[in-house]
Amino acid sequence: MKRILYITILAFVAFTACRKDEIEGPELQDIFGEFEVLETLSSDRETVDFGVGETVNFSAQLTIRTDWTITVEGMTSGARKEITGRERDVTGEVANWNGSITFAPLFSSEEALTYMTFADYPDTLWGDTITIAGIRPEQSIDLLLGDFEEAAGWGTFAEAAATNVHVNGSYFVQDPTFDTPEFIQVFAGEGNGHWRMTYDNQGSVFICGINTTASASQDLPAGSTFDFQTTNPEHVYINMLVHGFGDGNTRMSIGLQEDDNLDGEYDRFNEGTYNTEILVDWKGWKVVSIPLSSFNLSTVGGFGNIDGTGNQDVDRIISIEFLLLSVEGTSTFIGYGLDYVNFTRFTPWTP
């Protein structure tokens, strides 16, 4: 009886040792197989209306697993959406588009090209041209500061000569220039208008800027402050589309000016400004999101460096300022564009 039991145990051990639970690592087909396209890139819609919740499913079929990217590019806006994966059988489960972007600007009602590229192979698969009949609805914005479709709330600075561009806002110190060639092909990041400022710098650090108040931008009574429905700066994000020119010498400063004594005015000598700076070292439009908790009390004398309450009070912000600054020692072109400035609560804006 004991002998039979020993044989049974040995057989079980041998079976367990030889059994392989699952395949680890890449399959041999993916290592040694030849890359071929069995079915080229296609989409399940020629026209899509994201405004009513429609989406686009993409499909393709490959012989091996390899890193791929499906790109959708707006023919008018230049907006881009990238979808990445590593499947052989590409379906709508892994390649679906809801009208969102990966790279600004935002899509408009336009024609969009679709194509698929591969990290390890030079092939490009061109897919269908998709007509965007309706853009994705914006549901995550809690407060829109400005989309620059008109000058209201940003001063009365004249519209630039370039097509589809508004230059709105009060300016100070030095005049921005409007005839820089780089601006000829710059279109709005959203809608038809945006604000921009450039300067052929002669060694200045502070150039100029624009300022808007809560009452002007939100059509509220004079002296009103912004209402973010929270007093926690960690819960509020300022979001915007920022256009860079790749110069690497441009700085953007954003200042949140507080009415600490709630008298309906900002006193730069006695009330706080919390600011932050961005080095605009990229080219084209980019989504920028910053939590208000990352803003610091200004240390510039006579410019909000004395906080009347001693705290950052997001419920007492009466005006917001955007400045064009240069990297110190710069004596060449600087500039940036600005569009669709907004605030969200709890999470950054994800267009």
C-alpha positions in Angstrom: 0.0 0.0 0.0 2.8 2.3 0.9 4.5 1.6 -2.5 1.4 2.6 -4.4 1.2 5.8 -2.4 4.9 6.7 -3.2 4.4 6.1 -6.9 1.3 8.4 -6.9 3.2 11.2 -5.1 6.2 10.9 -7.5 3.9 11.0 -10.5 2.2 14.1 -9.2 5.5 15.9 -8.5 6.8 15.0 -12.0 3.6 16.3 -13.6 3.7 19.5 -11.6 7.3 20.1 -12.5 6.7 19.7 -16.2 3.6 21.8 -16.4 3.9 25.4 -17.6 1.2 27.6 -16.3 1.5 30.5 -18.8 3.7 31.8 -21.5 6.2 34.4 -20.2 7.8 36.9 -22.5 7.1 37.6 -26.2 5.8 34.8 -28.5 8.2 33.3 -31.0 6.0 34.7 -33.8 6.6 38.3 -32.6 10.4 37.7 -32.3 11.1 35.8 -35.5 8.0 36.6 -37.6 8.1 39.0 -40.6 6.3 42.3 -40.3 3.5 42.5 -42.7 0.2 44.4 -42.9 -2.8 42.0 -43.3 -5.4 44.7 -43.1 -4.6 48.4 -43.5 -5.8 51.2 -41.3 -9.5 52.0 -41.5 -12.2 53.7 -39.5 -15.8 52.9 -38.9 -17.0 56.4 -39.7 -16.4 58.9 -42.5 -18.3 61.6 -40.6 -18.4 62.0 -36.8 -20.3 64.4 -34.6 -18.6 64.4 -31.2 -21.2 66.9 -30.0 -23.8 64.2 -29.8 -21.5 61.6 -28.3 -20.3 59.8 -31.4 -16.8 58.2 -31.5 -14.5 56.8 -34.1 -13.2 53.2 -34.0 -10.0 52.3 -35.8 -9.0 48.9 -37.1 -5.9 47.3 -38.7 -4.3 43.8 -38.6 -0.6 43.0 -38.5 1.4 39.8 -38.5 3.4 40.5 -35.3 3.1 42.6 -32.2 5.0 45.9 -32.5 4.7 49.4 -31.1 2.3 51.5 -33.3 0.8 55.0 -33.3 -2.4 56.1 -34.9 -2.4 59.8 -35.6 -5.4 62.0 -36.4 -4.5 65.5 -37.7 -6.9 68.3 -38.4 -6.3 69.7 -41.9 -7.3 73.2 -40.9 -6.6 73.5 -37.1 -3.4 71.4 -37.1 -4.7 69.7 -33.9 -3.4 66.1 -33.3 -4.6 63.1 -31.5 -2.2 60.1 -31.0 -3.4 56.6 -30.0 -0.6 54.1 -29.2 -0.6 50.4 -28.7 1.2 47.1 -29.4 -1.5 44.7 -30.6 -1.5 42.6 -33.8 -5.3 42.9 -34.1 -6.1 46.6 -33.8 -9.8 47.2 -32.9 -12.0 49.9 -31.5 -11.4 48.4 -28.0 -7.8 49.7 -28.1 -8.0 52.4 -30.8 -11.0 54.7 -30.1 -11.2 58.5 -30.5 -13.8 60.7 -28.7 -12.6 64.0 -30.2 -10.0 64.8 -27.6 -6.5 66.1 -28.4 -2.9 65.0 -27.6 -1.3 68.2 -29.0 -3.0 71.6 -29.2 -4.8 73.4 -30.7 -8.3 72.0 -30.5 -10.1 70.3 -33.4 -12.7 72.4 -35.2 -15.4 71.3 -37.7 -13.0 70.2 -40.4 -11.5 67.4 -42.4 -8.9 65.2 -40.5 -6.2 62.9 -41.9 -5.5 59.6 -40.2 -2.4 57.5 -40.5 -0.5 54.8 -38.6 3.2 54.6 -38.0 5.5 52.1 -36.3 8.5 52.5 -33.9 10.6 49.8 -35.5 9.5 50.0 -39.2 9.4 52.8 -41.7 6.0 52.0 -43.1 3.1 54.5 -42.9 -0.4 53.3 -43.3 -2.7 56.1 -44.5 -6.3 55.7 -43.4 -9.6 57.4 -44.1 -10.2 61.1 -44.1 -12.7 61.9 -41.4 -15.1 64.8 -41.5 -15.7 66.3 -38.1 -19.2 67.6 -38.2 -19.4 68.5 -34.5 -16.7 69.2 -32.0 -16.3 67.5 -28.6 -18.4 69.3 -26.0 -16.5 71.0 -23.2 -17.9 69.8 -19.9 -14.9 70.1 -17.5 -14.6 73.9 -17.5 -15.8 75.5 -14.2 -14.9 79.1 -15.2 -13.9 80.5 -18.5 -11.6 83.6 -18.1 -11.3 84.4 -21.8 -11.4 82.8 -25.2 -10.3 86.1 -27.0 -13.1 86.0 -29.5 -13.6 89.6 -28.7 -11.8 92.3 -26.8 -14.3 92.6 -24.0 -12.6 92.5 -20.6 -9.1 92.7 -21.9 -8.8 96.4 -22.9 -9.2 97.9 -26.3 -5.8 97.2 -28.0 -6.3 97.1 -31.8 -6.7 93.9 -33.7 -3.6 92.7 -35.5 -3.4 92.7 -39.2 -2.9 88.9 -39.4 -5.9 86.8 -40.3 -8.1 85.3 -37.4 -6.0 86.9 -34.7 -7.1 89.3 -32.0 -4.6 91.2 -29.8 -6.5 92.3 -26.8 -5.4 93.9 -23.6 -3.9 96.9 -21.9 -0.1 97.1 -22.3 2.7 99.0 -20.6 6.4 99.8 -20.8 7.0 99.0 -24.5 4.9 98.4 -27.6 4.7 94.9 -28.8 5.4 94.3 -32.5 2.9 92.9 -34.9 4.8 92.4 -38.2 7.0 89.5 -37.1 6.9 86.9 -39.9 6.5 84.0 -37.5 2.9 85.2 -36.8 1.6 84.9 -40.4 0.8 81.2 -40.0 -0.4 81.3 -36.4 -4.1 80.6 -36.0 -6.1 80.5 -32.8 -5.8 77.6 -30.5 -9.6 77.5 -30.1 -12.2 79.4 -32.0 -11.2 82.3 -34.2 -9.4 84.7 -31.9 -6.4 84.6 -29.5 -4.1 87.1 -27.8 -0.5 87.3 -28.6 2.5 89.5 -28.0 6.0 89.6 -29.4 9.0 91.9 -29.1 12.3 92.3 -30.8 14.0 92.6 -27.5 16.9 95.0 -26.8 17.9 93.6 -23.5 14.9 94.3 -21.3 13.7 91.7 -18.8 10.1 93.0 -18.3 8.4 93.8 -21.6 4.6 94.2 -21.3 1.4 92.4 -20.3 -2.4 92.3 -20.0 -4.7 92.3 -17.0 -8.4 91.4 -16.6 -10.6 91.7 -13.5 -13.3 89.3 -12.3 -16.0 91.9 -13.0 -14.8 92.5 -16.6 -14.2 88.9 -17.6 -17.3 87.5 -15.9 -19.7 90.5 -16.4 -20.1 90.9 -12.6 -20.5 94.1 -10.5 -17.4 96.2 -10.2 -15.1 95.1 -7.4 -16.2 91.4 -7.5 -13.8 88.6 -6.9 -13.6 85.2 -8.7 -15.8 82.5 -7.2 -14.1 79.1 -7.5 -16.6 77.4 -5.1 -13.6 76.5 -2.8 -11.0 78.3 -0.7 -8.4 75.5 -1.1 -5.7 76.5 -3.7 -4.9 72.8 -4.2 -8.3 72.3 -5.7 -8.2 75.0 -8.4 -6.2 74.8 -11.7 -5.6 77.6 -14.1 -5.5 76.1 -17.7 -4.7 77.7 -21.0 -3.4 77.2 -24.5 0.0 78.8 -24.9 1.7 79.3 -28.2 5.5 79.2 -28.3 7.9 80.1 -31.1 10.8 77.9 -30.1 13.1 80.8 -29.2 13.8 79.5 -25.6 14.1 83.1 -24.3 10.5 83.8 -23.5 9.1 83.7 -20.0 5.4 84.1 -19.1 4.5 85.4 -15.6 1.0 84.9 -14.3 -0.1 87.0 -11.3 -3.2 86.4 -9.1 -4.0 89.8 -7.5 -5.9 89.7 -4.2 -8.3 92.2 -2.7 -7.3 91.3 0.9 -9.4 94.0 2.6 -12.4 93.4 0.3 -12.7 97.1 -0.6 -13.3 96.3 -4.3 -9.8 97.3 -5.4 -6.3 95.8 -5.6 -3.6 97.9 -3.9 -0.2 96.6 -5.1 1.6 98.2 -2.2 -0.5 96.6 0.6 -2.2 93.5 -0.9 -0.8 90.2 -2.1 0.0 89.0 -5.6 0.7 85.3 -6.0 2.6 84.5 -9.2 4.3 81.8 -11.1 6.5 81.7 -14.2 6.7 79.5 -17.3 9.6 79.2 -19.6 7.9 79.1 -23.1 10.6 77.0 -24.8 8.4 75.0 -27.2 7.0 75.7 -30.7 3.3 75.7 -31.5 0.2 75.4 -29.2 0.4 73.5 -25.9 -2.0 72.9 -23.1 -0.7 74.3 -19.8 -2.3 73.5 -16.4 -1.1 74.8 -13.1 -2.6 74.3 -9.6 -3.0 77.6 -7.8 -1.2 76.1 -4.8 2.0 76.3 -6.8 1.8 80.1 -7.0 4.1 81.9 -4.5 3.8 85.4 -2.9 5.5 88.0 -5.1 8.9 89.2 -3.7 9.0 92.2 -6.1 9.0 95.4 -4.0 5.8 97.5 -4.4 4.2 94.7 -6.4 2.1 92.6 -4.0 5.0 91.5 -1.8 2.9 92.4 1.3 0.0 90.1 1.9 -2.8 91.8 3.8 -4.0 88.6 5.4 -0.8 86.6 5.4 -2.4 83.8 3.4 -3.1 82.8 -0.1 -6.8 83.6 -0.5 -8.2 82.2 -3.7 -11.7 83.6 -2.8 -10.2 87.2 -2.8 -8.6 87.2 -6.3 -9.9 90.3 -8.0 -7.7 90.4 -11.1 -5.3 88.3 -13.1 -2.3 89.5 -15.0 -0.2 87.9 -17.8 3.3 89.4 -18.4 5.8 88.9 -21.2 9.3 88.6 -19.7 12.6 87.6 -21.2 15.4 85.4 -20.0 18.0 87.7 -18.5 20.7 88.7 -21.0 18.3 88.1 -24.0 18.5 90.6 -26.8 16.6 88.7 -29.5 13.0 87.9 -30.4 10.6 86.8 -27.6 6.9 86.2 -27.6 4.0 84.0 -26.9 0.3 83.5 -27.8 -2.5 82.8 -25.3 -6.0 81.3 -25.8 -8.9 79.8 -23.9 -7.8 80.6 -20.4 -10.0 78.8 -17.9 -10.3 77.3 -14.4 -11.2 73.8 -13.3 -11.7 72.3 -9.9 -10.0 69.1 -8.6 -8.5 68.1 -11.9 -6.6 69.8 -14.8 -8.3 70.6 -18.0 -8.1 67.7 -20.5 -9.4 68.8 -23.9 
